[in-house]
Amino acid sequence: MPRRRPTQQPCQLCERQVALTFHHLIPRKLHRRPRFYKRFNRSELNAGVWLCRPCHSGIHQLYDELTLGQRFSSIEALRDDEAIARHVRWVAKQRAGS
């Protein structure tokens, strides 16, 4: 996925048209740990998704970095988690400017 900020794309979770931030699917803090660099190649370690700030912050409030790296290394895994889905449903109801 390109690291340039998309201009006309919605958040990949809540689908709101707002400013986006890049979320590494495997947090950068974990890239040097043997469990991760032996299991994933460089492009997989640097893979990520573009999320709005409320979705991005919500993910990091719900789960620590180790859990994110182990359980949520794909956008599908993020979407399938009930706690994240509940937060995303709430975010989707919020005004885009707030």
Phi and psi in degrees as a GROMACS rama.xvg file:
@    title "Ramachandran Plot"
@    xaxis  label "Phi"
@    yaxis  label "Psi"
@TYPE xy
-66.096  145.802  PRO-2
-86.888  -7.16232  ARG-3
-71.0222  139.673  ARG-4
-66.4572  121.393  ARG-5
-69.7782  143.295  PRO-6
-95.754  -35.5437  THR-7
-119.096  25.1924  GLN-8
-106.501  147.973  GLN-9
-82.1309  167.027  PRO-10
-57.3959  138.361  CYS-11
-76.6137  -4.78384  GLN-12
-108.738  -58.2839  LEU-13
-91.311  -12.595  CYS-14
66.1987  21.5152  GLU-15
-82.2008  147.785  ARG-16
-89.3812  88.2713  GLN-17
-140.846  175.31  VAL-18
-61.5001  142.181  ALA-19
-115.499  154.64  LEU-20
-124.185  154.973  THR-21
-91.648  125.126  PHE-22
-109.556  116.595  HIS-23
-71.3952  126.74  HIS-24
-64.6247  -34.4495  LEU-25
-111.996  110.184  ILE-26
-51.7249  139.784  PRO-27
-58.5315  -29.5899  ARG-28
-59.7211  -25.0624  LYS-29
-94.5444  -8.03207  LEU-30
-59.6559  -29.6442  HIS-31
-90.5072  -4.97827  ARG-32
-76.2941  134.612  ARG-33
-53.5035  -37.4777  PRO-34
-56.0621  -31.408  ARG-35
-97.8376  -45.4843  PHE-36
-72.2672  -19.095  TYR-37
-82.9945  -26.0439  LYS-38
-91.5135  -31.3981  ARG-39
-119.078  145.813  PHE-40
-83.2219  174.925  ASN-41
-59.0282  -42.1396  ARG-42
-68.7539  -34.0196  SER-43
-69.0829  -37.6254  GLU-44
-65.4384  -34.2667  LEU-45
-91.224  -0.17137  ASN-46
-66.6346  148.993  ALA-47
-163.567  -178.243  GLY-48
-132.838  156.685  VAL-49
-96.0657  119.377  TRP-50
-127.443  153.153  LEU-51
-71.5756  160.819  CYS-52
-59.1361  -43.7334  ARG-53
-62.3956  -40.0242  PRO-54
-66.2311  -45.2376  CYS-55
-60.6154  -48.8745  HIS-56
-64.5413  -38.8825  SER-57
-61.4659  -41.4203  GLY-58
-60.0832  -45.455  ILE-59
-73.1189  -22.7685  HIS-60
-77.3014  -31.9896  GLN-61
-78.0799  -36.8161  LEU-62
-134.496  144.538  TYR-63
-77.0293  169.545  ASP-64
-64.0474  -38.5993  GLU-65
-63.5555  -43.2829  LEU-66
-63.587  -41.8948  THR-67
-59.8548  -44.8419  LEU-68
-66.4502  -36.3066  GLY-69
-81.1508  -40.4908  GLN-70
-105.517  -21.4382  ARG-71
-125.77  54.3207  PHE-72
-91.2262  17.4762  SER-73
-147.792  157.083  SER-74
-64.1803  -33.3604  ILE-75
-63.7436  -40.6584  GLU-76
-63.8354  -38.8516  ALA-77
-63.2913  -45.266  LEU-78
-66.9234  -31.2633  ARG-79
-79.7112  -16.5389  ASP-80
-76.1347  129.934  ASP-81
-66.0524  -41.1933  GLU-82
-64.5382  -42.7217  ALA-83
-67.2399  -42.344  ILE-84
-60.2258  -40.1082  ALA-85
-63.1878  -43.6844  ARG-86
-64.1023  -42.433  HIS-87
-63.6018  -39.9601  VAL-88
-60.804  -40.4589  ARG-89
-65.6089  -46.11  TRP-90
-60.6025  -40.9533  VAL-91
-61.2613  -24.4549  ALA-92
-83.7437  -13.1226  LYS-93
-79.2575  153.114  GLN-94
-67.3045  146.302  ARG-95
-65.7716  -26.5468  ALA-96
-86.7865  -5.84521  GLY-97
